[in-house]
Amino acid sequence: MRTSPIPVGVLVGFLGAGKTTLINHLLSSNHGKKIAVVVNEFGEVNVDARLVRHTTERMVELSNGCICCTLREDLLDELRALSQMNLDYILVESTGIGEPLPIAQTFHMEDLPSRVRLDAIITVVDAEAFWDDWNRKDTGEDGEGNPIEQPLAPLLADQLEFTSIVLLNKADRVDEATLTQLEGFIHELNPYAQIYRTVRCQIAPEKLMHTGLYNYELGLAHPDWESEWNKPSSEVEEYGFESFVYRSEVGFDAQAFEQFLNDWPKNIVRAKGWVKFRNHVPVTLSQAGRQIVLEPLMEPLQQHELEALPLEEQTRYHQVLEALNQEPTEIVFIGQGILKQRRALEDRLNACIWKA
């Protein structure tokens, strides 16, 4: 029977920085640990839970909010339940607009300190997009409908100031001067954080897990510790983020969808999901800022390539494709003030549906 609290790592980082990629890397690494994963996403559909490889002892999904605001009680309950399992480690992925300090407060609540221990807060940073996000000032509305600026810099600062480890991810997409500048900036915000440069979040698991880097006393001494307990608004309200999900049971036309991608809608800071076609294999969609990545769920073959295969392999190919196409197109869009353009965006996507 376990006598010591289970260590927990909390992953934070802005939308698209690479948190899910990091989880998949840790789960596929040869460390021999039994890990449970709590996946949280902002939106009515938890896309991340389907993107994370199911190789864990248990996966818990939290949706429709942020761990650090509306779902803090849910996180408390789930951690209490996981503490009764035979686990070596627990990973908690916060939504991309989550602040780490209120998440850390969960570990001080009720009987949780005797069950689980906050091991480290890990912030993933998109080295390529960081300064664009830092300087971004979208326009939203206050409670009376008046236009107001909603900068992202305060959120990004919060994610860096209260953390143990920072991964400068996508380090291969920027030059040395940019990386050095970012490292200096982060050290100014948080001189205690350990900083690592990564590409696709590739890093030795021992640098992130069982580090004991989170300091409970320093957390309690943070100037915002008390005010966070009774914060009147959530991060969703504070930064004006909204989300909606587009669904279609009918496959798209690949060429029409490509045209849609070439004229990407404004104010969408993050999109992810699955897209199925009538003239292409299904793909996963991942958009963050200016970058859009499509990854086929199986190898796409031209007709002549397919016909060159043995009959048995052709049959298998069609069976796999048919099984994948049972899933509908489902894309989560996240942005500031995007619900006003939802109808127009849905009309554009409906125009991509296969007409033949």
Order of alpha helices (4+ residues) and beta strands (2+ residues): beta-alpha-beta-alpha-beta-alpha-beta-alpha-beta-alpha-beta-beta-alpha-beta-alpha-beta-alpha-alpha-alpha-beta-alpha-beta-beta-beta-alpha-alpha-beta-alpha
